Amino acid sequence: MAVLSPRRERDTSAVRAGLVAAALAVALLVLLTVAVSLGSSNIPVGQVWAAVGRKLTGAAPAAGTSDVIVWQLRVPRALLAALVGAGLGLVGTAVQALVRNPLADPYLLGISSGASLGAVAAIVFGAGAGGLLGLGLSGAAFVGALLSFSLVWTMARRGGGFSPLRLVLAGVGIGQFLSGITSFLVLQTADEQQTRGVLFWLMGNLGGAKWSLLTVPALAVVLVGLLLQSRARGLNALLMGDETAAGLGIDVTRLRRELFVATSLLTGVLVAVSGAIGFVGLMVPHVCRLVVGGDHRRLLPVAALFGAVLLVAVDVVARTALETQELPVGVVTAFIGAPTLLYLLDRRLEK
Amino acid sequence: MRLDVEDLRVTLSGREVVSGVHLFAGDGEIVGLVGPNGSGKSTVLRTVYRHLRPSSGRVLLDGDDVRELTARQAARHVAALPQERGTDFELSVREVVAMGRTPYKSAFAGEDPEDRRIITTALEQVGMAADAGRGFSTLSGGERQRVLLARAFTQQPDVLVLDEPTNHLDVRHQVELLSLLREHRRTTFVALHDLNAAASVCDRLHVLDNGAVVASGTPREVLTGELLAEVFGVRAAVVDHPLTGDPLIAFDHRAPATAVPLT
């Protein structure tokens, strides 16, 4: 029986990851087209691309409303879904390596709750009124995310030890507490219209998408993505343990600090534009690891692509499932994500 | 490469767990660190691979302080096999071994043919080349340790530091792992629980008790009935191994040492 040489082995897994990434990129393009095409009024795929082509070449828009719907409403929304999905995939992957727990995710660890609290506080106290392309809102969400993540981490590390169970429990506990404060703040606002808006946004919602809103999340996803990719070997080493990482020449304290700030930053920006969308950050790295393995040099780009594909698809469902109204994206991800989490828990217990 | 530990002191949560330790390992020597639980073996090793910072004292590689190197530079000289045992993250055997190249690679660099050759050689040296594609988490304890040793080889270190590498392994796997250390010999610092293993594998032993070195020398000089009674609190006779001629410690498993040690 022929035995694959180690060299062949590496080549095949790299080729496989490349193929998976290419397939995901194609799927993303197709899904984006579908997302722009489907809606309260369906626009044929040919017209979608024609409208995009006219816009990109600077030609005059066609008569009627479809060009406006395509370019002003649906394209930014589909792109926002892709950006948020990619960001959640990246954050989930990084957080899982950072806390060495494959069940971690910014939502479960209370980071998203902290970001939501920051954002809601900004809205309620009037600091986030859209100024600077939403930087005020993103900034408040970032501060909230960083504070809650630090708090959860400190609680989990108290006494020197570090157990995955304690981490998750601390995350859930602190997350609930922060959600409580958020709810209190929302109820304090007399304006009922605003209350409803904030609640809908809290459940995860891409409805606010417009071109001007895309710049900050696009920058955040690209910059944090590059940072994480440059630290991929460090993330791999962290999986084996802090001592192993130190022995491999990694400054563990500094790497942790970088990852804390980067993941909190990205979570904050994502929550500011889309609310707290659960389970995507948990599911995406898990599924991708099963397909391309745990090496972060391959895992990170694939997780970003798969996250984008997943959230664009989820948003199509959220927009079109009910005739009368739109579902919050977070509701759809919870429907898919919660059973997935239970399945993963079950699988891990069997090990 | 010669390794010296000079007057090392380490304080953890306000308690001094290593107090003024002097140790050395000559070029190419396999040096064992033995001592009861909590004697400070792991702590000493952790300062050598820079996981812990000593409160005073130095670790020298051919006379140069490791603290004056960057973490990456130090990791090209010293490779560690700590007690940490793996992960649930779907890494393959090859991916774990490839981590050993970390201190040599810049941020976005991929593997070059040289890296691949080194990884392949390390896998072959520990007899795991045919298992390169398997999941690390599916391996047995003995296989895991061999893979982690291959990862350390891939670092191409001058000094190898191992913390209880044979823990939880059955006898055969213990023998396999330790013989790999002798076969691919380089300056090695190894903490061992099993004194008979230490006696036959190591060129030199340092005995730690309560954070201080209480004896140093060849296994035959160090491992005496008196020392075993005083430091380890056991009654034992030291005889010659009928097969190898190494010192063989025959423990009395029926009772701990009495106040007056018997030889």
Interface residues (C-beta under 8 A of the other chain):
Chain A: V3 L4 S5 P6 R7 E9 R10 S13 Q96 A97 R100 P102 G160 Q229 S230 R231 R233 G234 N236 A237 L239 M240 G241 D242 E243 T244 A246 G247 L248 G249 I250 D251 R289 L290 G293 G294 D295 R297 R348 K351
Chain B: S13 R46 Y49 R50 H51 T70 A71 R72 Q73 A74 A75 R76 V78 A79 A80 L81 P82 Q83 E84 G86 T87 D88 F89 E90 L91 S92 R94 E95 V96 A98 M99 G100 T102 P103 K105 A107 F108 G110 E111 R116 I119 T120 L123 A129 A130 A132 G133 Q155 V161
